Amino acid sequence: VVTRSFVLGALLWAAPALAQEGLQQQLFPVPEAIRNNVEFWKKIYTVYPTTSMVIHDMEDMSVIYEAVDFSKGSDVYLTYRQQVQKANQVKDEYATLIRSWARGTLDTTTANPRVQRLLEIYGSNPDPARLTRASENMRTQLGIQDRFRQGLQRSGLYRDAISLIFAQEGLPLELIMLPHVESSFNYKAYSKVGAAGMWQFMRSTGRLFMTISYDVDERLDPIRSTEAAAKLLKMNYAELGSWPLAITAYNHGLSSMKRARSLYGHDFDKMYREYRHRAFGFASKNFYAQFLAALEVANNHIKYFGPLEFHQPE
């Protein structure tokens, strides 16, 4: 079954459009539990630029309270840390208003635009318990519309080489979109937790497939790191048997996803809703949704960004 899926995936991009779409849905389904998440990330990739921070609900990601805009007036001079502080102040204001509403002490007749926004979201007579949960599940997310656009253009440098490497490994070529989630195809990218390169390998995982030392760090080599990513994804799929789980394991780790599969099989919906693990937080739970969103946007980039000039391979 694994071999057949890999062969089908490798042939996918050469298939007629209708057959290609059907096979893509088979290999990379959209679980019901994360449909709103996928739509949320599509907005983060195509609507909100890096000059805005989106305040949203972590459980129901169709709920967006406000996008705090830092592109005007004196806000353009704020540092990133100051932007985060200001966005958190707005988030805290919403949380305070929601808690007041849950207690029945909020004046909903006020012209306060944030109160009016809450009325738009929850209606005039919401369940107090729902409001209490909402006040505890608020989060801010940086928009990356401009960065995603740049990543699309930058992907032209590497897309042919990545496609060849993944085809040689028998992997579905949709997986070449993962760097949109990880690094926007920036081979110099570093994360705050120490992941590096276009494929954002941690040192511990990267050393399974690459040389990483004080003198050499192949995570920063676009070709070597792509070869490593292909091997890791192939290993994940061989162990887990589905691409939703294999892609989630790329972020969350293989051993924990094997434990989750032992509990829930391939029921991603149930796993998303019920699996509890100290590292299975917001990032891991949303990684597959981010991939699906990036795949949709990248495959339909003209719809979202208009004509683009892609960088040419050197």
Rosetta blueprint (number, residue, H / E / L):
1 V L
2 V H
3 T H
4 R H
5 S H
6 F H
7 V H
8 L H
9 G H
10 A H
11 L H
12 L H
13 W H
14 A H
15 A L
16 P L
17 A H
18 L H
19 A H
20 Q H
21 E H
22 G H
23 L H
24 Q H
25 Q H
26 Q H
27 L H
28 F L
29 P L
30 V L
31 P L
32 E H
33 A H
34 I H
35 R H
36 N H
37 N H
38 V H
39 E H
40 F H
41 W H
42 K H
43 K H
44 I H
45 Y H
46 T H
47 V L
48 Y L
49 P L
50 T L
51 T L
52 S E
53 M E
54 V E
55 I E
56 H E
57 D E
58 M L
59 E L
60 D L
61 M L
62 S L
63 V L
64 I E
65 Y E
66 E E
67 A E
68 V E
69 D E
70 F L
71 S L
72 K L
73 G H
74 S H
75 D H
76 V H
77 Y H
78 L L
79 T L
80 Y H
81 R H
82 Q H
83 Q H
84 V H
85 Q H
86 K H
87 A H
88 N H
89 Q H
90 V H
91 K H
92 D H
93 E H
94 Y H
95 A H
96 T H
97 L H
98 I H
99 R H
100 S H
101 W H
102 A H
103 R H
104 G L
105 T L
106 L L
107 D L
108 T L
109 T L
110 T L
111 A L
112 N L
113 P H
114 R H
115 V H
116 Q H
117 R H
118 L H
119 L H
120 E H
121 I H
122 Y H
123 G L
124 S L
125 N L
126 P L
127 D L
128 P H
129 A H
130 R H
131 L H
132 T H
133 R H
134 A H
135 S H
136 E H
137 N L
138 M E
139 R E
140 T E
141 Q E
142 L E
143 G L
144 I L
145 Q H
146 D H
147 R H
148 F H
149 R H
150 Q H
151 G H
152 L H
153 Q H
154 R H
155 S H
156 G L
157 L L
158 Y L
159 R H
160 D H
161 A H
162 I H
163 S H
164 L H
165 I H
166 F H
167 A H
168 Q H
169 E L
170 G L
171 L L
172 P L
173 L H
174 E H
175 L H
176 I H
177 M H
178 L H
179 P H
180 H H
181 V H
182 E H
183 S L
184 S L
185 F L
186 N L
187 Y L
188 K L
189 A L
190 Y E
191 S L
192 K L
193 V L
194 G L
195 A L
196 A E
197 G L
198 M L
199 W L
200 Q L
201 F E
202 M L
203 R H
204 S H
205 T H
206 G H
207 R L
208 L L
209 F L
210 M L
211 T L
212 I E
213 S L
214 Y L
215 D L
216 V L
217 D E
218 E H
219 R H
220 L H
221 D L
222 P H
223 I H
224 R H
225 S H
226 T H
227 E H
228 A H
229 A H
230 A H
231 K H
232 L H
233 L H
234 K H
235 M H
236 N H
237 Y H
238 A H
239 E H
240 L H
241 G L
242 S L
243 W H
244 P H
245 L H
246 A H
247 I H
248 T H
249 A H
250 Y H
251 N H
252 H H
253 G L
254 L H
255 S H
256 S H
257 M H
258 K H
259 R H
260 A H
261 R H
262 S H
263 L H
264 Y H
265 G L
266 H L
267 D L
268 F H
269 D H
270 K H
271 M H
272 Y H
273 R H
274 E H
275 Y L
276 R L
277 H L
278 R L
279 A L
280 F L
281 G L
282 F H
283 A H
284 S H
285 K H
286 N H
287 F H
288 Y H
289 A H
290 Q H
291 F H
292 L H
293 A H
294 A H
295 L H
296 E H
297 V H
298 A H
299 N H
300 N L
301 H H
302 I H
303 K H
304 Y H
305 F H
306 G L
307 P L
308 L L
309 E L
310 F L
311 H L
312 Q L
313 P L
314 E L
